[in-house]
């Protein structure tokens, strides 16, 4: 009887471990450095910590864009080799930029009208 209970308990333990393992690995993690797939926070898109900035391009340099947000504040976006830029933004254009908390731009594209 004791052997049957031990075998049953061991079987339940193994089944539980396998179920937890499958639950943990059923959703793969995005690769390091991949852009966030969550929706941007609602409200003012020019606040620090936001991951979507919309505004008018004031200045373009090799490694940065300066943008004026809807609230009138100027934001400097860092551009690097990993930044995906759709089209050819020019000074005066309205753009949307997906950015990290340190203002590194992952994607820049024309803002919807």
C-alpha positions as CSV (number, residue, x, y, z in Angstrom):
1,X,0.0,0.0,0.0
2,X,2.8,2.4,0.9
3,X,4.5,1.8,-2.5
4,X,1.3,2.5,-4.3
5,X,0.9,5.8,-2.5
6,X,4.5,6.8,-3.1
7,X,4.1,5.9,-6.8
8,X,0.9,7.9,-7.0
9,X,2.4,10.9,-5.3
10,X,5.5,10.8,-7.5
11,X,3.2,10.7,-10.6
12,X,1.2,13.7,-9.5
13,X,4.5,15.6,-8.8
14,X,5.9,14.8,-12.2
15,X,2.6,15.8,-13.9
16,X,2.4,19.0,-12.0
17,X,6.0,19.9,-12.9
18,X,5.4,19.2,-16.6
19,X,2.2,21.3,-16.6
20,X,4.0,24.3,-14.9
21,X,6.8,24.0,-17.4
22,X,4.5,24.1,-20.3
23,X,2.6,27.1,-18.9
24,X,5.8,29.0,-18.4
25,X,7.2,28.4,-21.8
26,X,4.0,28.7,-23.9
27,X,4.5,32.4,-24.5
28,X,8.0,33.1,-26.0
29,X,9.8,36.2,-24.8
30,X,10.7,38.8,-27.5
31,X,14.3,39.0,-28.4
32,X,16.5,41.5,-26.5
33,X,16.1,45.0,-27.9
34,X,12.8,44.2,-29.7
35,X,10.3,47.1,-29.5
36,X,7.5,46.8,-27.1
37,X,4.3,45.2,-28.3
38,X,2.1,46.8,-25.7
39,X,-0.2,49.7,-26.6
40,X,1.1,53.2,-25.7
41,X,-0.3,54.8,-22.6
42,X,-3.4,57.0,-23.1
43,X,-3.2,60.7,-22.7
44,X,-0.4,63.1,-23.4
45,X,2.1,61.4,-25.7
46,X,4.9,63.8,-25.1
47,X,5.4,63.0,-21.4
48,X,8.7,61.4,-20.2
49,X,8.3,57.6,-20.0
50,X,5.8,57.5,-22.9
51,X,6.7,55.1,-25.7
52,X,4.9,57.1,-28.4
53,X,5.7,60.8,-29.2
54,X,3.8,62.8,-31.8
55,X,5.0,66.2,-32.9
56,X,6.5,68.6,-35.4
57,X,10.1,68.2,-36.5
58,X,12.1,71.3,-35.6
59,X,15.6,70.1,-36.4
60,X,17.3,67.1,-37.9
61,X,20.9,66.1,-37.3
62,X,22.8,62.9,-38.0
63,X,22.1,61.3,-34.6
64,X,19.0,63.2,-33.3
65,X,15.7,64.8,-34.2
66,X,14.3,67.7,-32.2
67,X,10.5,67.5,-32.1
68,X,7.9,69.9,-30.6
69,X,5.1,67.9,-28.9
70,X,1.4,68.9,-28.7
71,X,2.1,70.5,-25.3
72,X,4.7,72.8,-26.9
73,X,7.7,71.1,-25.2
74,X,10.8,70.2,-27.3
75,X,12.0,66.6,-27.1
76,X,15.3,65.4,-28.5
77,X,15.1,61.9,-30.0
78,X,18.3,59.9,-30.3
79,X,18.8,58.2,-33.7
80,X,21.1,55.3,-34.3
81,X,21.6,52.4,-36.7
82,X,18.7,50.5,-35.2
83,X,16.2,53.3,-35.8
84,X,13.7,52.5,-38.5
85,X,12.7,55.6,-40.4
86,X,9.7,55.4,-42.8
87,X,9.9,58.0,-45.6
88,X,12.1,61.0,-45.4
89,X,11.0,63.3,-42.6
90,X,11.8,67.0,-43.1
91,X,11.7,70.0,-40.8
92,X,8.1,71.0,-40.4
93,X,6.7,67.5,-40.9
94,X,4.5,65.9,-38.2
95,X,5.9,62.5,-37.1
96,X,5.2,59.7,-34.6
97,X,8.1,58.1,-32.9
98,X,8.3,55.0,-30.7
99,X,10.9,55.7,-28.1
100,X,12.5,54.1,-25.1
101,X,12.6,55.8,-21.7
102,X,16.0,57.4,-22.6
103,X,14.5,58.9,-25.8
104,X,16.2,56.5,-28.2
105,X,13.9,56.2,-31.2
106,X,13.1,52.7,-32.4
107,X,10.7,53.8,-35.2
108,X,9.8,57.1,-36.8
109,X,7.0,57.5,-39.3
110,X,4.7,60.2,-40.6
111,X,1.9,61.1,-38.1
112,X,-1.6,60.3,-39.2
113,X,-3.6,63.4,-40.2
